[in-house]
Amino acid sequence: MIDLRLLREDPDRVRASQRARGEDVALVDSLLSADERRRSSGVRFDELRAEQKSLGKLIPKATPEEKAELLARAEQLKADVKAADAERDAADAETQRLLQQLGNLVHPDVPVGGEEDFVTLETHGTIRDFGAEGFEPKDHLELGQVLGAIDVERGAKVSGSRFYFLTGVGALLELALVNAAIAQATEAGFTPMLTPALVRPQSMAGTGFLGQAAQDVYHLDKDDLYLVGTSEVALAAYHMDEIIDADRLPLRYAGFSPCFRREAGSHGKDTRGIFRVHQFDKVEMFSYVTPEDSQQEHKRLLEWEKQWLTSLELPFRVIDVASADLGASASRKYDCEAWIPTQGKYRELTSTSDCTEFQSRRLSIRMRDGKQVRPLATLNGTLCAVPRTIVAILENHQLPDGSVRVPEVLRPYLGGREVLEPVAK
């Protein structure tokens, strides 16, 4: 959540952020009004309680005539204090409810607009000209079937649409990707983490995934637990309700977990293969830093993502995501999109978001900086979302006979194998 003091001091900035997100601007005025009621009712409660305490000291010393009048006033004050307390609690609850609906403040340099209004910052690698090489590229599903690596038919039989099996070299390729990604993250100073896939409501809400993203979240009603869509949730909540000494920052974690997404609203999109699925594995980077260092850390996370995609020898571009396409927690987000030959376009493989103090305020994570205790900043960045990375590798590194060249960085994790060969039928 944002700082209420900032809202009071510069409401126009918050209105502009809401407008850029395409969200309700009137929410800002409703929140300002609720906050004013909360503060004024708090002042009234304090005044009545002070009078009540003073009266309590006068009654024992009063004459019989005065005591009757004071006791009557005490009864009235008791009722007034109870009413003021209820009014304060109601105003506070309303303020918090509205505050939870407000997205993070959009960074001023973020391009304004919807999904297609991003700005391309960089392009890397060379897109292959398959026509010049003399063959038509196969898509990842056809390649996966030829290699005995992907089985979506049995995935659908067992679990329904958008589920799949990785088999044979497909399973080995996932393990190679995960191990290589964790190795890179560890070398960069991240602490490897295996995180829970089920979290409590306060963990999911605290990271901002029960607002606009709630429709994509799986909820287990019987247990009141949520299946995470990213290990960002568990990594953010890891230090919930804690105060961290500033000299321990930055704290960097690389979490590996299964991820679950309902993909609500994606009917008809990417229905073929394993590009958009309900369950997948992912290596996620997560950082806790001082607020003053969050923008630099954001650039560092992007550099680590670029290093990873370059090591996989994939052509990709970096985009500055437009304001209305940001998640509620993100102040700014960069995506790395890899070229998918059979789609003839770039598709998102990784993203990194600067969430500033938004999540730490919701999760009550603070830093002790000398005598001062204040919120810190959190950031996240995908290192390897496995299925989409497999899609990009198979399509970009395919050979005319249906085999696939293995990027050098993965070979040590595949027993030195340089090529994935088609299996005999």
Secondary structure as GFF3:
##gff-version 3
##sequence-region A 1 425
A	DSSP	alpha_helix	4	9	.	.	.	ID=ss1
A	DSSP	alpha_helix	11	21	.	.	.	ID=ss2
A	DSSP	alpha_helix	26	58	.	.	.	ID=ss3
A	DSSP	three_ten_helix	59	61	.	.	.	ID=ss4
A	DSSP	alpha_helix	64	101	.	.	.	ID=ss5
A	DSSP	three_ten_helix	115	117	.	.	.	ID=ss6
A	DSSP	beta_strand	119	124	.	.	.	ID=ss7
A	DSSP	alpha_helix	130	133	.	.	.	ID=ss8
A	DSSP	alpha_helix	140	146	.	.	.	ID=ss9
A	DSSP	beta_strand	150	151	.	.	.	ID=ss10
A	DSSP	alpha_helix	152	159	.	.	.	ID=ss11
A	DSSP	beta_strand	165	166	.	.	.	ID=ss12
A	DSSP	alpha_helix	169	187	.	.	.	ID=ss13
A	DSSP	beta_strand	191	194	.	.	.	ID=ss14
A	DSSP	beta_strand	198	199	.	.	.	ID=ss15
A	DSSP	alpha_helix	201	206	.	.	.	ID=ss16
A	DSSP	three_ten_helix	214	216	.	.	.	ID=ss17
A	DSSP	beta_strand	218	220	.	.	.	ID=ss18
A	DSSP	beta_strand	225	227	.	.	.	ID=ss19
A	DSSP	alpha_helix	232	237	.	.	.	ID=ss20
A	DSSP	beta_strand	243	245	.	.	.	ID=ss21
A	DSSP	three_ten_helix	246	248	.	.	.	ID=ss22
A	DSSP	beta_strand	251	260	.	.	.	ID=ss23
A	DSSP	beta_strand	279	289	.	.	.	ID=ss24
A	DSSP	three_ten_helix	291	293	.	.	.	ID=ss25
A	DSSP	alpha_helix	294	311	.	.	.	ID=ss26
A	DSSP	beta_strand	316	320	.	.	.	ID=ss27
A	DSSP	three_ten_helix	323	325	.	.	.	ID=ss28
A	DSSP	beta_strand	332	340	.	.	.	ID=ss29
A	DSSP	beta_strand	345	354	.	.	.	ID=ss30
A	DSSP	alpha_helix	358	363	.	.	.	ID=ss31
A	DSSP	beta_strand	366	369	.	.	.	ID=ss32
A	DSSP	beta_strand	372	375	.	.	.	ID=ss33
A	DSSP	beta_strand	377	385	.	.	.	ID=ss34
A	DSSP	alpha_helix	386	396	.	.	.	ID=ss35
A	DSSP	beta_strand	404	405	.	.	.	ID=ss36
A	DSSP	three_ten_helix	408	414	.	.	.	ID=ss37
A	DSSP	beta_strand	419	420	.	.	.	ID=ss38
###
